[in-house]
Amino acid sequence: MAKYGVGIDNIDMNTAEVKKISVSRTVGANSSAVADYSFALLMAVARRVVEIHNGCKNGDWGKKIALDVFGKKIGILGLGAIGRGMVQRVKGFNMDIYAYDVFKDEGYIQENSIKFVDVETIMRECDFISIHMPLTEETHHMINGDLLSKAKSNLVLINTARGGIVDEEVLYQAIVDKKIYGAGIDAFEEEPPQNSKLLSLENVIVGSHTAASSFEATNLMSLMATGNIIKDLGRV
């Protein structure tokens, strides 16, 4: 079995193992595309791009105050290929980089001047948080009410990973109560989301789990998935 992508949370790996079905992934094929989209969401939410765009199209030429991005603090949850792609992008904005991962690569952390801390510290100190972790039992609803209660009121939360990592009801309430500034969400627990209250908020920009959908990434994923099938068939 060749996964057209990286995440395997939607594959019954136990059954695959019992039936001796090998499962391959297209690791690294879409990393740049997802990092690009994550940073695009960050900028769009911070600067209220969609809200301003929609207002202008409806004749509202008023000025809307938004957040600066340059020189702020960002927390990156997950330092795999996509998380490291975000590191590269935010460096151009002179951002202080905080990060958490289950694995600690000391050399990479020191080389990129990253503050490696726990998730609570990231939530408390950072202006932006971008999620790039897999969905597991440990990360399910990791972004919960307790964590969000510690956030800055200007926090922008970006999730292009998996919807289940964020408790969406709690996130909605935190934004409505102005506990945080806004969010960019490309992954929901249910896709497409049914009656999600997040869709009603102007300071939430949503995507159709499309971060990986660039021409270059989809072509590369197709080639890698096909190559993985051929490789696995050669072992049969």
Backbone torsions as a table, in degrees:
resi	resn	phi	psi	omega
1	MET	NA	129.3	179.5
2	ALA	-112.0	117.1	177.4
3	LYS	-80.7	128.0	175.5
4	TYR	-84.6	77.0	-175.1
5	GLY	146.4	-163.2	-174.8
6	VAL	-114.4	-44.1	-175.0
7	GLY	-67.0	137.2	179.7
8	ILE	-120.2	17.3	179.9
9	ASP	-68.2	-17.0	178.1
10	ASN	-98.2	14.8	177.2
11	ILE	-118.5	131.6	177.7
12	ASP	-76.9	90.5	-175.0
13	MET	-68.2	-30.6	178.2
14	ASN	-64.1	-44.7	178.6
15	THR	-65.3	-41.0	178.7
16	ALA	-59.8	-39.7	180.0
17	GLU	-67.8	-43.1	179.9
18	VAL	-61.9	-41.7	-178.4
19	LYS	-85.5	2.7	178.4
20	LYS	57.8	43.8	176.2
21	ILE	-99.2	117.7	178.5
22	SER	-75.0	142.0	-179.9
23	VAL	-122.1	119.5	178.8
24	SER	-109.2	159.6	-179.4
25	ARG	-131.2	160.7	177.9
26	THR	-97.7	65.5	-174.6
27	VAL	-62.7	127.4	175.5
28	GLY	87.5	-11.1	-175.0
29	ALA	-66.6	-34.8	-175.2
30	ASN	-114.0	12.8	-174.2
31	SER	-59.2	-46.3	-179.1
32	SER	-65.9	-40.6	-179.7
33	ALA	-62.2	-43.8	-178.7
34	VAL	-69.0	-39.9	177.4
35	ALA	-63.4	-41.3	176.0
36	ASP	-57.4	-49.5	-175.9
37	TYR	-66.4	-37.9	178.5
38	SER	-60.8	-44.6	180.0
39	PHE	-70.6	-33.7	176.2
40	ALA	-62.2	-43.0	176.9
41	LEU	-62.3	-43.2	179.1
42	LEU	-56.2	-49.4	-179.9
43	MET	-64.5	-42.5	-176.5
44	ALA	-65.2	-41.7	179.0
45	VAL	-69.4	-46.6	-177.6
46	ALA	-59.2	-42.7	-176.2
47	ARG	-96.8	7.1	174.7
48	ARG	57.4	40.0	-172.4
49	VAL	-60.6	-47.7	-177.2
50	VAL	-67.8	-42.8	179.1
51	GLU	-60.2	-44.5	179.3
52	ILE	-66.6	-42.9	178.0
53	HIS	-57.1	-49.8	-179.2
54	ASN	-64.2	-38.5	178.8
55	GLY	-63.6	-45.0	-179.6
56	CYS	-62.3	-39.7	179.6
57	LYS	-65.7	-20.9	178.5
58	ASN	-104.3	17.2	174.7
59	GLY	86.2	5.7	178.7
60	ASP	-90.4	104.0	-178.1
61	TRP	-101.6	18.9	-179.7
62	GLY	-71.4	155.6	179.2
63	LYS	-85.9	133.9	179.7
64	LYS	-115.1	123.3	-179.0
65	ILE	-72.7	134.8	-177.2
66	ALA	-135.0	-174.0	-176.9
67	LEU	-97.0	142.8	167.0
68	ASP	-73.7	156.5	176.7
69	VAL	-115.3	-40.9	-175.8
70	PHE	-57.8	130.5	174.8
71	GLY	79.2	6.8	-179.6
72	LYS	-86.9	-178.7	-179.8
73	LYS	-104.4	131.1	177.4
74	ILE	-121.9	139.0	174.1
75	GLY	-108.1	126.7	-179.5
76	ILE	-111.3	116.4	-179.4
77	LEU	-95.6	101.4	-177.4
78	GLY	108.8	114.9	-178.0
79	LEU	-111.2	41.9	170.6
80	GLY	-78.7	-157.9	-175.8
81	ALA	-61.1	-40.9	-178.9
82	ILE	-72.8	-43.5	177.4
83	GLY	-58.9	-39.4	178.3
84	ARG	-70.1	-30.4	173.7
85	GLY	-63.8	-38.5	176.5
86	MET	-65.2	-38.5	176.8
87	VAL	-55.6	-46.5	179.7
88	GLN	-60.2	-41.3	-175.6
89	ARG	-72.1	-42.1	-175.9
90	VAL	-74.7	-20.4	175.2
91	LYS	-58.9	-35.4	178.8
92	GLY	-66.3	-15.4	177.2
93	PHE	-105.9	16.0	175.0
94	ASN	52.7	40.6	-177.6
95	MET	-88.5	144.9	170.7
96	ASP	-74.8	126.2	-172.5
97	ILE	-105.2	119.6	171.5
98	TYR	-107.2	150.5	179.6
99	ALA	-154.7	155.5	172.8
100	TYR	-138.0	142.1	173.7
101	ASP	-154.5	155.9	178.2
102	VAL	-69.3	-23.0	175.0
103	PHE	-110.5	139.3	-177.8
104	LYS	-112.4	109.5	178.4
105	ASP	-95.4	93.0	-174.4
106	GLU	-56.1	-43.1	-178.2
107	GLY	-61.9	-46.9	-179.8
108	TYR	-64.7	-41.1	-178.8
109	ILE	-62.4	-46.3	-180.0
110	GLN	-68.4	-41.1	-178.6
111	GLU	-61.7	-30.6	-176.5
112	ASN	-108.5	12.3	176.6
113	SER	52.7	46.3	-178.7
114	ILE	-93.7	136.7	172.6
115	LYS	-87.7	106.5	-177.6
116	PHE	-89.3	110.4	-173.0
117	VAL	-137.2	179.6	177.8
118	ASP	-82.7	169.1	-175.1
119	VAL	-64.9	-36.3	-179.9
120	GLU	-62.9	-41.0	178.2
121	THR	-64.5	-41.2	177.0
122	ILE	-59.8	-46.3	-179.7
123	MET	-62.9	-36.9	-176.5
124	ARG	-75.9	-34.5	-169.8
125	GLU	-106.3	-18.9	-171.0
126	CYS	-93.5	151.7	177.1
127	ASP	-89.2	-25.9	179.5
128	PHE	-134.9	143.3	173.9
129	ILE	-132.6	130.9	179.1
130	SER	-123.1	126.0	-173.2
131	ILE	-97.2	127.3	179.8
132	HIS	-141.4	49.9	-178.2
133	MET	-117.3	155.9	174.9
134	PRO	-75.4	158.5	175.1
135	LEU	-86.8	117.2	178.4
136	THR	-134.8	177.9	175.6
137	GLU	-59.7	-34.3	-178.2
138	GLU	-75.1	-32.7	-176.4
139	THR	-95.6	-6.4	178.9
140	HIS	-60.9	123.5	-177.1
141	HIS	53.5	34.5	175.4
142	MET	-60.0	-38.9	174.9
143	ILE	-86.4	98.0	-173.4
144	ASN	-122.5	-175.3	-177.5
145	GLY	-62.5	-39.1	-179.3
146	ASP	-62.1	-44.9	179.4
147	LEU	-66.5	-47.5	-176.4
148	LEU	-64.6	-24.5	177.6
149	SER	-67.7	-16.5	-179.7
150	LYS	-95.6	-2.8	-172.3
151	ALA	-77.8	157.7	170.8
152	LYS	-69.3	151.9	179.7
153	SER	-69.7	-15.5	179.2
154	ASN	-99.2	14.4	-176.9
155	LEU	-66.5	135.4	169.1
156	VAL	-113.2	122.5	-178.7
157	LEU	-104.7	128.4	-180.0
158	ILE	-117.3	128.4	176.5
159	ASN	-131.2	106.7	173.3
160	THR	-115.0	18.1	-176.9
161	ALA	-96.3	-92.8	179.3
162	ARG	-136.0	140.7	-174.9
163	GLY	-62.6	-36.8	-176.0
164	GLY	-65.3	-11.5	179.0
165	ILE	-70.4	-28.3	-177.9
166	VAL	-108.4	131.6	171.8
167	ASP	-76.3	103.9	-170.3
168	GLU	-67.7	-34.9	177.2
169	GLU	-63.0	-43.9	-179.9
170	VAL	-66.9	-40.8	178.5
171	LEU	-61.9	-45.3	178.3
172	TYR	-55.7	-48.6	-177.6
173	GLN	-65.0	-37.9	179.5
174	ALA	-63.0	-37.1	179.6
175	ILE	-73.9	-44.5	178.9
176	VAL	-60.4	-40.2	-179.9
177	ASP	-81.7	4.7	179.7
178	LYS	60.0	29.7	173.9
179	LYS	-74.1	-30.7	172.6
180	ILE	-134.0	166.0	-171.6
181	TYR	-78.8	-43.4	-176.6
182	GLY	175.2	-175.7	-176.2
183	ALA	-151.8	152.7	171.1
184	GLY	-119.0	115.2	-171.2
185	ILE	-122.2	117.9	177.4
186	ASP	-112.4	1.5	-178.0
187	ALA	-141.6	124.6	-179.8
188	PHE	-117.0	158.9	177.1
189	GLU	-63.0	-37.9	175.8
190	GLU	-118.4	126.3	-176.8
191	GLU	-128.3	126.2	-8.1
192	PRO	-67.9	149.3	-177.8
193	PRO	-65.4	138.6	177.7
194	GLN	-103.5	115.5	176.6
195	ASN	59.6	32.6	177.0
196	SER	-70.3	126.0	-179.7
197	LYS	-68.0	-19.7	178.4
198	LEU	-62.0	-28.9	-177.8
199	LEU	-67.6	-16.0	-177.4
200	SER	-87.5	-7.3	-172.5
201	LEU	-95.4	132.0	-179.7
202	GLU	-67.0	-33.0	-177.2
203	ASN	-92.4	24.0	169.7
204	VAL	-123.1	120.7	176.6
205	ILE	-105.0	128.0	-175.1
206	VAL	-116.5	157.0	176.1
207	GLY	-133.2	165.2	-176.4
208	SER	-95.4	44.9	-174.6
209	HIS	53.8	51.3	-169.7
210	THR	-114.1	7.4	-174.7
211	ALA	-57.2	-32.4	-177.2
212	ALA	-85.7	-0.7	-170.1
213	SER	-90.3	65.0	168.5
214	SER	-103.5	158.3	179.0
215	PHE	-55.1	-45.5	-175.8
216	GLU	-66.5	-43.8	-176.7
217	ALA	-68.0	-43.1	-178.7
218	THR	-66.5	-37.0	176.4
219	ASN	-63.3	-44.7	-178.7
220	LEU	-67.3	-39.6	177.6
221	MET	-62.2	-40.7	178.6
222	SER	-61.4	-45.5	-179.7
223	LEU	-64.7	-42.6	-178.5
224	MET	-68.8	-41.0	179.7
225	ALA	-63.7	-42.1	178.0
226	THR	-63.5	-43.7	178.2
227	GLY	-61.7	-37.7	179.2
228	ASN	-66.1	-39.0	178.2
229	ILE	-63.5	-46.4	-180.0
230	ILE	-60.8	-41.6	-179.8
231	LYS	-63.4	-44.5	-178.5
232	ASP	-68.4	-36.9	177.9
233	LEU	-64.8	-30.5	179.2
234	GLY	-69.1	-17.2	179.4
235	ARG	-89.1	-13.5	-176.2
236	VAL	-71.9	NA	NA
